[in-house]
Every structure is written in C-alpha cells, then in structure tokens.
Amino acid sequence: MKKYLKFIPESYAIVSVMYYWLDTGRYFNPFALALLVALAVLLFFRNRTFGVLVSLLFILVNLFLFTALMSEYRHFHEPSPAAADILLYGSVYLALNLLMALVMLVKYALTDVSSKPVRL
C-alpha cells in the first residue's frame, strides 16, 4: 500500500488533465495529450530532472489558469451565485492542482527518486 501512495501526485495530475480534456469538449487536444504523455512517462520512468520540469510546468499552467479564473470572475459586475460558484470551485480545483504540483516538485527536487521503471 505504501508504495502506491507515492504515486498520488502524478495520478492526480493525470486525472486532472483528463478532466480538463473532457471539459474542453474537443476530441483532439494537443496540449492535453502532451501533458498526459509527459505525466505517463514521468510515472513510469521517474527521472529526477524530468520530474522537476513537469512539476514546474504544471505549476506554471495552474498559475496561468488562476489568472484566467480571476479574469472570468471580473466579468461579473455584481455578486451573484454564479460568480461565487466559479470562484469557489475554480479556486478549490486550482489549489488542489497547485498543491499536488508542489508535492511533485518537492518529491523530485529534494528526495532521491529511483530512475528505474516502475514494476507493478
């Protein structure tokens, strides 16, 4: 059980990217596909440098999405339930994404991660 707990950040990131892909409503999304491939490669090969790069990319993408969320929230000229929903659910989603990206960054930057492929 303990060996599977260390894959939670990467697994969460994969689920989050799949949610993003499904939410866009496009069948072919090259950005989501590239993120999924990068996360899958990271999950199976666990390269330290690649892990730091992927986690930093995930952090930057989520910071960009946070600015997009604030921009969307500013379009509401007066407080409404829809504005509160966007702010609440978007902030929780992005906060979880940032938390998992930071956990991945710490995991790959500060700890010794084996570069051997994962054996299930």
NULOKOL-109873 format. One record per atom (N, C-alpha, C): residue number from 0; residue in one letter; atom name; x, z, y. Coordinates in nm, 3 decimals. Atoms other than C-alpha are relative to their C-alpha. Example, Ala and Ser with C-alpha at 12.3 -4.5 7.8 and 13.67 -1.06 7.14 Angstrom:
<pts>
{n:0	res:A	atom:N	east:0.089	up:0.000	north:-0.119}
{n:0	res:A	atom:CA	east:1.230	up:0.780	north:-0.450}
{n:0	res:A	atom:C	east:0.090	up:0.000	north:0.120}
{n:1	res:S	atom:N	east:-0.082	up:-0.006	north:-0.119}
{n:1	res:S	atom:CA	east:1.367	up:0.714	north:-0.106}
{n:1	res:S	atom:C	east:-0.077	up:0.073	north:0.109}
</pts>
This chain:
<pts>
{n:0	res:M	atom:N	east:0.082	up:0.000	north:-0.119}
{n:0	res:M	atom:CA	east:0.000	up:0.000	north:0.000}
{n:0	res:M	atom:C	east:0.086	up:0.000	north:0.126}
{n:1	res:K	atom:N	east:-0.085	up:-0.011	north:-0.117}
{n:1	res:K	atom:CA	east:0.280	up:0.090	north:0.239}
{n:1	res:K	atom:C	east:0.067	up:-0.134	north:0.035}
{n:2	res:K	atom:N	east:-0.067	up:0.126	north:-0.029}
{n:2	res:K	atom:CA	east:0.447	up:-0.249	north:0.200}
{n:2	res:K	atom:C	east:-0.095	up:-0.100	north:0.068}
{n:3	res:Y	atom:N	east:0.095	up:0.089	north:-0.066}
{n:3	res:Y	atom:CA	east:0.127	up:-0.422	north:0.317}
{n:3	res:Y	atom:C	east:-0.030	up:0.044	north:0.142}
{n:4	res:L	atom:N	east:0.027	up:-0.049	north:-0.135}
{n:4	res:L	atom:CA	east:0.090	up:-0.203	north:0.627}
{n:4	res:L	atom:C	east:0.094	up:-0.061	north:0.103}
{n:5	res:K	atom:N	east:-0.094	up:0.057	north:-0.096}
{n:5	res:K	atom:CA	east:0.398	up:-0.356	north:0.784}
{n:5	res:K	atom:C	east:-0.035	up:-0.143	north:0.041}
{n:6	res:F	atom:N	east:0.043	up:0.135	north:-0.035}
{n:6	res:F	atom:CA	east:0.223	up:-0.695	north:0.793}
{n:6	res:F	atom:C	east:-0.125	up:-0.001	north:0.088}
{n:7	res:I	atom:N	east:0.122	up:-0.007	north:-0.081}
{n:7	res:I	atom:CA	east:-0.070	up:-0.574	north:1.006}
{n:7	res:I	atom:C	east:0.013	up:-0.077	north:0.131}
{n:8	res:P	atom:N	east:-0.006	up:0.074	north:-0.127}
{n:8	res:P	atom:CA	east:0.057	up:-0.710	north:1.343}
{n:8	res:P	atom:C	east:-0.006	up:-0.152	north:-0.018}
{n:9	res:E	atom:N	east:0.002	up:0.145	north:0.022}
{n:9	res:E	atom:CA	east:0.124	up:-1.058	north:1.206}
{n:9	res:E	atom:C	east:-0.136	up:-0.046	north:-0.052}
{n:10	res:S	atom:N	east:0.132	up:0.035	north:0.053}
{n:10	res:S	atom:CA	east:-0.203	up:-1.061	north:1.012}
{n:10	res:S	atom:C	east:-0.105	up:0.002	north:0.109}
{n:11	res:Y	atom:N	east:0.094	up:-0.006	north:-0.112}
{n:11	res:Y	atom:CA	east:-0.395	up:-0.952	north:1.319}
{n:11	res:Y	atom:C	east:0.018	up:-0.120	north:0.092}
{n:12	res:A	atom:N	east:-0.025	up:0.115	north:-0.087}
{n:12	res:A	atom:CA	east:-0.227	up:-1.224	north:1.524}
{n:12	res:A	atom:C	east:-0.056	up:-0.128	north:-0.061}
{n:13	res:I	atom:N	east:0.055	up:0.119	north:0.067}
{n:13	res:I	atom:CA	east:-0.324	up:-1.487	north:1.266}
{n:13	res:I	atom:C	east:-0.152	up:-0.002	north:0.013}
{n:14	res:V	atom:N	east:0.146	up:-0.008	north:-0.013}
{n:14	res:V	atom:CA	east:-0.686	up:-1.368	north:1.268}
{n:14	res:V	atom:C	east:-0.042	up:-0.026	north:0.145}
{n:15	res:S	atom:N	east:0.031	up:0.020	north:-0.141}
{n:15	res:S	atom:CA	east:-0.684	up:-1.363	north:1.649}
{n:15	res:S	atom:C	east:0.012	up:-0.148	north:0.040}
{n:16	res:V	atom:N	east:-0.018	up:0.143	north:-0.030}
{n:16	res:V	atom:CA	east:-0.552	up:-1.720	north:1.670}
{n:16	res:V	atom:C	east:-0.112	up:-0.081	north:-0.066}
{n:17	res:M	atom:N	east:0.111	up:0.071	north:0.064}
{n:17	res:M	atom:CA	east:-0.814	up:-1.836	north:1.417}
{n:17	res:M	atom:C	east:-0.131	up:0.021	north:0.076}
{n:18	res:Y	atom:N	east:0.119	up:-0.027	north:-0.082}
{n:18	res:Y	atom:CA	east:-1.084	up:-1.667	north:1.626}
{n:18	res:Y	atom:C	east:0.003	up:-0.087	north:0.126}
{n:19	res:Y	atom:N	east:-0.014	up:0.085	north:-0.118}
{n:19	res:Y	atom:CA	east:-0.952	up:-1.847	north:1.934}
{n:19	res:Y	atom:C	east:-0.031	up:-0.145	north:-0.033}
{n:20	res:W	atom:N	east:0.022	up:0.137	north:0.040}
{n:20	res:W	atom:CA	east:-0.954	up:-2.177	north:1.746}
{n:20	res:W	atom:C	east:-0.149	up:-0.026	north:-0.023}
{n:21	res:L	atom:N	east:0.143	up:0.017	north:0.025}
{n:21	res:L	atom:CA	east:-1.312	up:-2.129	north:1.628}
{n:21	res:L	atom:C	east:-0.081	up:0.013	north:0.129}
{n:22	res:D	atom:N	east:0.072	up:-0.022	north:-0.125}
{n:22	res:D	atom:CA	east:-1.421	up:-2.011	north:1.973}
{n:22	res:D	atom:C	east:0.009	up:-0.121	north:0.094}
{n:23	res:T	atom:N	east:-0.012	up:0.117	north:-0.087}
{n:23	res:T	atom:CA	east:-1.293	up:-2.328	north:2.143}
{n:23	res:T	atom:C	east:-0.096	up:-0.111	north:-0.043}
{n:24	res:G	atom:N	east:0.095	up:0.100	north:0.048}
{n:24	res:G	atom:CA	east:-1.524	up:-2.539	north:1.926}
{n:24	res:G	atom:C	east:0.062	up:-0.136	north:-0.025}
{n:25	res:R	atom:N	east:-0.068	up:0.126	north:0.026}
{n:25	res:R	atom:CA	east:-1.263	up:-2.807	north:1.868}
{n:25	res:R	atom:C	east:0.053	up:0.000	north:-0.143}
{n:26	res:Y	atom:N	east:-0.049	up:0.009	north:0.136}
{n:26	res:Y	atom:CA	east:-1.173	up:-2.930	north:1.523}
{n:26	res:Y	atom:C	east:0.152	up:-0.006	north:-0.004}
{n:27	res:F	atom:N	east:-0.145	up:0.011	north:-0.006}
{n:27	res:F	atom:CA	east:-0.818	up:-3.019	north:1.619}
{n:27	res:F	atom:C	east:0.049	up:0.065	north:0.128}
{n:28	res:N	atom:N	east:-0.055	up:-0.072	north:-0.114}
{n:28	res:N	atom:CA	east:-0.646	up:-2.772	north:1.846}
{n:28	res:N	atom:C	east:0.150	up:0.016	north:-0.025}
{n:29	res:P	atom:N	east:-0.143	up:-0.002	north:0.031}
{n:29	res:P	atom:CA	east:-0.271	up:-2.840	north:1.851}
{n:29	res:P	atom:C	east:0.068	up:0.132	north:0.038}
{n:30	res:F	atom:N	east:-0.061	up:-0.126	north:-0.041}
{n:30	res:F	atom:CA	east:-0.188	up:-2.518	north:2.038}
{n:30	res:F	atom:C	east:-0.027	up:0.109	north:-0.104}
{n:31	res:A	atom:N	east:0.034	up:-0.099	north:0.101}
{n:31	res:A	atom:CA	east:-0.373	up:-2.300	north:1.788}
{n:31	res:A	atom:C	east:0.070	up:-0.032	north:-0.132}
{n:32	res:L	atom:N	east:-0.067	up:0.039	north:0.123}
{n:32	res:L	atom:CA	east:-0.228	up:-2.497	north:1.499}
{n:32	res:L	atom:C	east:0.149	up:0.037	north:0.005}
{n:33	res:A	atom:N	east:-0.142	up:-0.036	north:-0.014}
{n:33	res:A	atom:CA	east:0.127	up:-2.447	north:1.631}
{n:33	res:A	atom:C	east:0.019	up:0.151	north:-0.008}
{n:34	res:L	atom:N	east:-0.009	up:-0.146	north:0.009}
{n:34	res:L	atom:CA	east:0.066	up:-2.073	north:1.675}
{n:34	res:L	atom:C	east:-0.021	up:0.048	north:-0.144}
{n:35	res:L	atom:N	east:0.024	up:-0.039	north:0.139}
{n:35	res:L	atom:CA	east:-0.074	up:-2.045	north:1.323}
{n:35	res:L	atom:C	east:0.120	up:-0.032	north:-0.090}
{n:36	res:V	atom:N	east:-0.117	up:0.037	north:0.079}
{n:36	res:V	atom:CA	east:0.222	up:-2.230	north:1.174}
{n:36	res:V	atom:C	east:0.116	up:0.095	north:0.031}
{n:37	res:A	atom:N	east:-0.107	up:-0.091	north:-0.037}
{n:37	res:A	atom:CA	east:0.467	up:-2.014	north:1.370}
{n:37	res:A	atom:C	east:-0.021	up:0.139	north:-0.060}
{n:38	res:L	atom:N	east:0.029	up:-0.132	north:0.056}
{n:38	res:L	atom:CA	east:0.294	up:-1.693	north:1.259}
{n:38	res:L	atom:C	east:0.012	up:0.000	north:-0.152}
{n:39	res:A	atom:N	east:-0.012	up:0.007	north:0.146}
{n:39	res:A	atom:CA	east:0.277	up:-1.807	north:0.897}
{n:39	res:A	atom:C	east:0.147	up:-0.005	north:-0.042}
{n:40	res:V	atom:N	east:-0.144	up:0.007	north:0.029}
{n:40	res:V	atom:CA	east:0.648	up:-1.898	north:0.897}
{n:40	res:V	atom:C	east:0.062	up:0.138	north:0.022}
{n:41	res:L	atom:N	east:-0.051	up:-0.134	north:-0.027}
{n:41	res:L	atom:CA	east:0.723	up:-1.560	north:1.054}
{n:41	res:L	atom:C	east:-0.040	up:0.099	north:-0.109}
{n:42	res:L	atom:N	east:0.050	up:-0.092	north:0.102}
{n:42	res:L	atom:CA	east:0.510	up:-1.378	north:0.798}
{n:42	res:L	atom:C	east:0.075	up:-0.017	north:-0.132}
{n:43	res:F	atom:N	east:-0.063	up:0.023	north:0.130}
{n:43	res:F	atom:CA	east:0.683	up:-1.540	north:0.501}
{n:43	res:F	atom:C	east:0.152	up:0.010	north:0.003}
{n:44	res:F	atom:N	east:-0.146	up:-0.002	north:-0.003}
{n:44	res:F	atom:CA	east:1.044	up:-1.562	north:0.620}
{n:44	res:F	atom:C	east:0.059	up:0.119	north:0.076}
{n:45	res:R	atom:N	east:-0.039	up:-0.121	north:-0.072}
{n:45	res:R	atom:CA	east:1.068	up:-1.261	north:0.855}
{n:45	res:R	atom:C	east:0.138	up:-0.009	north:0.065}
{n:46	res:N	atom:N	east:-0.124	up:0.017	north:-0.074}
{n:46	res:N	atom:CA	east:1.355	up:-1.393	north:1.065}
{n:46	res:N	atom:C	east:-0.007	up:0.082	north:0.128}
{n:47	res:R	atom:N	east:0.001	up:-0.093	north:-0.114}
{n:47	res:R	atom:CA	east:1.450	up:-1.139	north:1.333}
{n:47	res:R	atom:C	east:-0.010	up:-0.073	north:0.134}
{n:48	res:T	atom:N	east:0.001	up:0.074	north:-0.126}
{n:48	res:T	atom:CA	east:1.520	up:-1.388	north:1.615}
{n:48	res:T	atom:C	east:-0.134	up:-0.071	north:0.020}
{n:49	res:F	atom:N	east:0.128	up:0.071	north:-0.009}
{n:49	res:F	atom:CA	east:1.211	up:-1.594	north:1.539}
{n:49	res:F	atom:C	east:-0.114	up:0.099	north:0.024}
{n:50	res:G	atom:N	east:0.102	up:-0.102	north:-0.022}
{n:50	res:G	atom:CA	east:1.004	up:-1.274	north:1.527}
{n:50	res:G	atom:C	east:-0.006	up:0.046	north:0.145}
{n:51	res:V	atom:N	east:-0.004	up:-0.039	north:-0.141}
{n:51	res:V	atom:CA	east:1.118	up:-1.172	north:1.874}
{n:51	res:V	atom:C	east:-0.058	up:-0.112	north:0.086}
{n:52	res:L	atom:N	east:0.051	up:0.113	north:-0.078}
{n:52	res:L	atom:CA	east:1.046	up:-1.521	north:2.009}
{n:52	res:L	atom:C	east:-0.152	up:-0.015	north:-0.013}
{n:53	res:V	atom:N	east:0.145	up:0.013	north:0.022}
{n:53	res:V	atom:CA	east:0.698	up:-1.537	north:1.853}
{n:53	res:V	atom:C	east:-0.075	up:0.113	north:0.069}
{n:54	res:S	atom:N	east:0.068	up:-0.112	north:-0.065}
{n:54	res:S	atom:CA	east:0.607	up:-1.191	north:1.977}
{n:54	res:S	atom:C	east:0.003	up:-0.014	north:0.152}
{n:55	res:L	atom:N	east:-0.005	up:0.024	north:-0.145}
{n:55	res:L	atom:CA	east:0.726	up:-1.276	north:2.330}
{n:55	res:L	atom:C	east:-0.096	up:-0.111	north:0.042}
{n:56	res:L	atom:N	east:0.095	up:0.107	north:-0.028}
{n:56	res:L	atom:CA	east:0.526	up:-1.598	north:2.318}
{n:56	res:L	atom:C	east:-0.143	up:0.053	north:-0.003}
{n:57	res:F	atom:N	east:0.133	up:-0.058	north:0.013}
{n:57	res:F	atom:CA	east:0.220	up:-1.404	north:2.204}
{n:57	res:F	atom:C	east:-0.031	up:0.090	north:0.121}
{n:58	res:I	atom:N	east:0.018	up:-0.083	north:-0.119}
{n:58	res:I	atom:CA	east:0.271	up:-1.156	north:2.492}
{n:58	res:I	atom:C	east:-0.027	up:-0.087	north:0.122}
{n:59	res:L	atom:N	east:0.019	up:0.088	north:-0.117}
{n:59	res:L	atom:CA	east:0.303	up:-1.437	north:2.749}
{n:59	res:L	atom:C	east:-0.136	up:-0.069	north:-0.003}
{n:60	res:V	atom:N	east:0.131	up:0.065	north:0.012}
{n:60	res:V	atom:CA	east:-0.006	up:-1.616	north:2.617}
{n:60	res:V	atom:C	east:-0.111	up:0.099	north:0.037}
{n:61	res:N	atom:N	east:0.104	up:-0.099	north:-0.030}
{n:61	res:N	atom:CA	east:-0.209	up:-1.295	north:2.638}
{n:61	res:N	atom:C	east:0.001	up:0.044	north:0.145}
{n:62	res:L	atom:N	east:-0.004	up:-0.029	north:-0.144}
{n:62	res:L	atom:CA	east:-0.087	up:-1.219	north:2.991}
{n:62	res:L	atom:C	east:-0.065	up:-0.113	north:0.078}
{n:63	res:F	atom:N	east:0.068	up:0.113	north:-0.063}
{n:63	res:F	atom:CA	east:-0.197	up:-1.569	north:3.089}
{n:63	res:F	atom:C	east:-0.151	up:0.010	north:-0.019}
{n:64	res:L	atom:N	east:0.143	up:-0.014	north:0.025}
{n:64	res:L	atom:CA	east:-0.534	up:-1.508	north:2.924}
{n:64	res:L	atom:C	east:-0.061	up:0.115	north:0.081}
{n:65	res:F	atom:N	east:0.049	up:-0.108	north:-0.085}
{n:65	res:F	atom:CA	east:-0.564	up:-1.182	north:3.117}
{n:65	res:F	atom:C	east:-0.024	up:-0.049	north:0.142}
{n:66	res:T	atom:N	east:0.023	up:0.056	north:-0.134}
{n:66	res:T	atom:CA	east:-0.521	up:-1.371	north:3.445}
{n:66	res:T	atom:C	east:-0.122	up:-0.092	north:0.000}
{n:67	res:A	atom:N	east:0.119	up:0.085	north:0.011}
{n:67	res:A	atom:CA	east:-0.783	up:-1.621	north:3.324}
{n:67	res:A	atom:C	east:-0.126	up:0.086	north:-0.004}
{n:68	res:L	atom:N	east:0.113	up:-0.091	north:0.006}
{n:68	res:L	atom:CA	east:-1.016	up:-1.330	north:3.246}
{n:68	res:L	atom:C	east:-0.033	up:0.054	north:0.139}
{n:69	res:M	atom:N	east:0.023	up:-0.051	north:-0.136}
{n:69	res:M	atom:CA	east:-0.971	up:-1.185	north:3.595}
{n:69	res:M	atom:C	east:-0.055	up:-0.110	north:0.091}
{n:70	res:S	atom:N	east:0.051	up:0.112	north:-0.079}
{n:70	res:S	atom:CA	east:-1.028	up:-1.529	north:3.747}
{n:70	res:S	atom:C	east:-0.147	up:-0.025	north:-0.032}
{n:71	res:E	atom:N	east:0.140	up:0.019	north:0.039}
{n:71	res:E	atom:CA	east:-1.351	up:-1.567	north:3.550}
{n:71	res:E	atom:C	east:-0.088	up:0.113	north:0.052}
{n:72	res:Y	atom:N	east:0.076	up:-0.115	north:-0.050}
{n:72	res:Y	atom:CA	east:-1.462	up:-1.219	north:3.650}
{n:72	res:Y	atom:C	east:-0.025	up:-0.012	north:0.150}
{n:73	res:R	atom:N	east:0.017	up:0.015	north:-0.145}
{n:73	res:R	atom:CA	east:-1.410	up:-1.304	north:4.018}
{n:73	res:R	atom:C	east:-0.111	up:-0.099	north:0.036}
{n:74	res:H	atom:N	east:0.107	up:0.095	north:-0.028}
{n:74	res:H	atom:CA	east:-1.667	up:-1.583	north:3.989}
{n:74	res:H	atom:C	east:-0.137	up:0.068	north:0.011}
{n:75	res:F	atom:N	east:0.124	up:-0.075	north:-0.015}
{n:75	res:F	atom:CA	east:-1.938	up:-1.318	north:3.965}
{n:75	res:F	atom:C	east:0.002	up:0.066	north:0.137}
{n:76	res:H	atom:N	east:0.000	up:-0.051	north:-0.137}
{n:76	res:H	atom:CA	east:-2.029	up:-1.240	north:4.324}
{n:76	res:H	atom:C	east:-0.059	up:0.139	north:0.012}
{n:77	res:E	atom:N	east:0.056	up:-0.134	north:0.001}
{n:77	res:E	atom:CA	east:-2.226	up:-0.930	north:4.239}
{n:77	res:E	atom:C	east:0.001	up:0.054	north:-0.143}
{n:78	res:P	atom:N	east:-0.005	up:-0.058	north:0.135}
{n:78	res:P	atom:CA	east:-2.211	up:-0.686	north:3.948}
{n:78	res:P	atom:C	east:-0.125	up:-0.036	north:-0.081}
{n:79	res:S	atom:N	east:0.110	up:0.034	north:0.089}
{n:79	res:S	atom:CA	east:-2.423	up:-0.790	north:3.653}
{n:79	res:S	atom:C	east:0.041	up:0.039	north:-0.143}
{n:80	res:P	atom:N	east:-0.034	up:-0.030	north:0.140}
{n:80	res:P	atom:CA	east:-2.445	up:-0.714	north:3.280}
{n:80	res:P	atom:C	east:0.093	up:-0.105	north:-0.062}
{n:81	res:A	atom:N	east:-0.087	up:0.106	north:0.054}
{n:81	res:A	atom:CA	east:-2.282	up:-1.049	north:3.201}
{n:81	res:A	atom:C	east:0.144	up:0.019	north:0.046}
{n:82	res:A	atom:N	east:-0.135	up:-0.024	north:-0.052}
{n:82	res:A	atom:CA	east:-1.986	up:-0.967	north:3.424}
{n:82	res:A	atom:C	east:0.063	up:0.120	north:-0.070}
{n:83	res:A	atom:N	east:-0.052	up:-0.119	north:0.069}
{n:83	res:A	atom:CA	east:-1.949	up:-0.625	north:3.263}
{n:83	res:A	atom:C	east:0.036	up:-0.033	north:-0.144}
{n:84	res:D	atom:N	east:-0.029	up:0.040	north:0.138}
{n:84	res:D	atom:CA	east:-1.965	up:-0.780	north:2.915}
{n:84	res:D	atom:C	east:0.130	up:-0.079	north:-0.008}
{n:85	res:I	atom:N	east:-0.122	up:0.080	north:0.000}
{n:85	res:I	atom:CA	east:-1.696	up:-1.035	north:2.998}
{n:85	res:I	atom:C	east:0.121	up:0.089	north:0.023}
{n:86	res:L	atom:N	east:-0.113	up:-0.087	north:-0.031}
{n:86	res:L	atom:CA	east:-1.472	up:-0.770	north:3.148}
{n:86	res:L	atom:C	east:0.029	up:0.097	north:-0.114}
{n:87	res:L	atom:N	east:-0.020	up:-0.099	north:0.106}
{n:87	res:L	atom:CA	east:-1.526	up:-0.514	north:2.871}
{n:87	res:L	atom:C	east:0.056	up:-0.064	north:-0.127}
{n:88	res:Y	atom:N	east:-0.040	up:0.060	north:0.127}
{n:88	res:Y	atom:CA	east:-1.500	up:-0.737	north:2.564}
{n:88	res:Y	atom:C	east:0.131	up:-0.079	north:0.013}
{n:89	res:G	atom:N	east:-0.125	up:0.074	north:-0.022}
{n:89	res:G	atom:CA	east:-1.228	up:-0.958	north:2.710}
{n:89	res:G	atom:C	east:0.119	up:0.094	north:0.013}
{n:90	res:S	atom:N	east:-0.110	up:-0.096	north:-0.016}
{n:90	res:S	atom:CA	east:-1.018	up:-0.658	north:2.811}
{n:90	res:S	atom:C	east:0.037	up:0.067	north:-0.131}
{n:91	res:V	atom:N	east:-0.028	up:-0.064	north:0.129}
{n:91	res:V	atom:CA	east:-1.053	up:-0.491	north:2.472}
{n:91	res:V	atom:C	east:0.073	up:-0.099	north:-0.093}
{n:92	res:Y	atom:N	east:-0.063	up:0.102	north:0.084}
{n:92	res:Y	atom:CA	east:-0.965	up:-0.814	north:2.290}
{n:92	res:Y	atom:C	east:0.145	up:-0.024	north:0.042}
{n:93	res:L	atom:N	east:-0.135	up:0.026	north:-0.047}
{n:93	res:L	atom:CA	east:-0.663	up:-0.882	north:2.509}
{n:93	res:L	atom:C	east:0.090	up:0.122	north:-0.013}
{n:94	res:A	atom:N	east:-0.079	up:-0.121	north:0.017}
{n:94	res:A	atom:CA	east:-0.549	up:-0.520	north:2.497}
{n:94	res:A	atom:C	east:0.046	up:0.015	north:-0.145}
{n:95	res:L	atom:N	east:-0.039	up:-0.004	north:0.142}
{n:95	res:L	atom:CA	east:-0.552	up:-0.529	north:2.115}
{n:95	res:L	atom:C	east:0.107	up:-0.106	north:-0.031}
{n:96	res:N	atom:N	east:-0.100	up:0.105	north:0.019}
{n:96	res:N	atom:CA	east:-0.362	up:-0.858	north:2.122}
{n:96	res:N	atom:C	east:0.135	up:0.041	north:0.055}
{n:97	res:L	atom:N	east:-0.127	up:-0.044	north:-0.060}
{n:97	res:L	atom:CA	east:-0.100	up:-0.717	north:2.358}
{n:97	res:L	atom:C	east:0.062	up:0.115	north:-0.079}
{n:98	res:L	atom:N	east:-0.051	up:-0.111	north:0.079}
{n:98	res:L	atom:CA	east:-0.069	up:-0.400	north:2.153}
{n:98	res:L	atom:C	east:0.067	up:-0.051	north:-0.128}
{n:99	res:M	atom:N	east:-0.058	up:0.053	north:0.123}
{n:99	res:M	atom:CA	east:-0.008	up:-0.595	north:1.832}
{n:99	res:M	atom:C	east:0.125	up:-0.083	north:0.030}
{n:100	res:A	atom:N	east:-0.119	up:0.076	north:-0.037}
{n:100	res:A	atom:CA	east:0.237	up:-0.826	north:2.009}
{n:100	res:A	atom:C	east:0.116	up:0.093	north:0.034}
{n:101	res:L	atom:N	east:-0.105	up:-0.098	north:-0.030}
{n:101	res:L	atom:CA	east:0.429	up:-0.524	north:2.139}
{n:101	res:L	atom:C	east:0.050	up:0.067	north:-0.128}
{n:102	res:V	atom:N	east:-0.041	up:-0.057	north:0.129}
{n:102	res:V	atom:CA	east:0.431	up:-0.372	north:1.790}
{n:102	res:V	atom:C	east:0.091	up:-0.099	north:-0.073}
{n:103	res:M	atom:N	east:-0.084	up:0.102	north:0.062}
{n:103	res:M	atom:CA	east:0.570	up:-0.701	north:1.659}
{n:103	res:M	atom:C	east:0.136	up:-0.008	north:0.068}
{n:104	res:L	atom:N	east:-0.126	up:0.006	north:-0.074}
{n:104	res:L	atom:CA	east:0.833	up:-0.706	north:1.934}
{n:104	res:L	atom:C	east:0.090	up:0.116	north:-0.038}
{n:105	res:V	atom:N	east:-0.079	up:-0.117	north:0.038}
{n:105	res:V	atom:CA	east:0.947	up:-0.354	north:1.855}
{n:105	res:V	atom:C	east:0.047	up:-0.013	north:-0.145}
{n:106	res:K	atom:N	east:-0.034	up:0.016	north:0.142}
{n:106	res:K	atom:CA	east:0.939	up:-0.430	north:1.483}
{n:106	res:K	atom:C	east:0.119	up:-0.093	north:-0.020}
{n:107	res:Y	atom:N	east:-0.106	up:0.098	north:0.020}
{n:107	res:Y	atom:CA	east:1.164	up:-0.733	north:1.513}
{n:107	res:Y	atom:C	east:0.122	up:0.025	north:0.087}
{n:108	res:A	atom:N	east:-0.113	up:-0.022	north:-0.089}
{n:108	res:A	atom:CA	east:1.384	up:-0.623	north:1.803}
{n:108	res:A	atom:C	east:0.079	up:0.125	north:-0.035}
{n:109	res:L	atom:N	east:-0.068	up:-0.128	north:0.018}
{n:109	res:L	atom:CA	east:1.463	up:-0.265	north:1.708}
{n:109	res:L	atom:C	east:0.023	up:0.041	north:-0.144}
{n:110	res:T	atom:N	east:-0.016	up:-0.040	north:0.140}
{n:110	res:T	atom:CA	east:1.437	up:-0.248	north:1.332}
{n:110	res:T	atom:C	east:0.068	up:-0.111	north:-0.076}
{n:111	res:D	atom:N	east:-0.065	up:0.099	north:0.085}
{n:111	res:D	atom:CA	east:1.627	up:-0.423	north:1.057}
{n:111	res:D	atom:C	east:-0.105	up:-0.060	north:-0.093}
{n:112	res:V	atom:N	east:0.101	up:0.069	north:0.080}
{n:112	res:V	atom:CA	east:1.384	up:-0.675	north:0.911}
{n:112	res:V	atom:C	east:0.072	up:-0.096	north:-0.091}
{n:113	res:S	atom:N	east:-0.063	up:0.085	north:0.099}
{n:113	res:S	atom:CA	east:1.489	up:-0.848	north:0.594}
{n:113	res:S	atom:C	east:-0.036	up:-0.146	north:0.026}
{n:114	res:S	atom:N	east:0.029	up:0.144	north:-0.018}
{n:114	res:S	atom:CA	east:1.520	up:-1.226	north:0.624}
{n:114	res:S	atom:C	east:-0.033	up:-0.067	north:-0.132}
{n:115	res:K	atom:N	east:0.037	up:0.057	north:0.129}
{n:115	res:K	atom:CA	east:1.430	up:-1.269	north:0.259}
{n:115	res:K	atom:C	east:-0.149	up:-0.034	north:0.000}
{n:116	res:P	atom:N	east:0.143	up:0.032	north:0.008}
{n:116	res:P	atom:CA	east:1.099	up:-1.442	north:0.180}
{n:116	res:P	atom:C	east:-0.080	up:0.114	north:-0.062}
{n:117	res:V	atom:N	east:0.089	up:-0.104	north:0.049}
{n:117	res:V	atom:CA	east:0.806	up:-1.215	north:0.108}
{n:117	res:V	atom:C	east:-0.040	up:-0.030	north:-0.142}
{n:118	res:R	atom:N	east:0.047	up:0.013	north:0.139}
{n:118	res:R	atom:CA	east:0.724	up:-1.157	north:-0.257}
{n:118	res:R	atom:C	east:-0.125	up:0.082	north:-0.014}
{n:119	res:L	atom:N	east:0.129	up:-0.071	north:0.017}
{n:119	res:L	atom:CA	east:0.363	up:-1.072	north:-0.319}
{n:119	res:L	atom:C	east:-0.026	up:0.035	north:-0.144}
</pts>
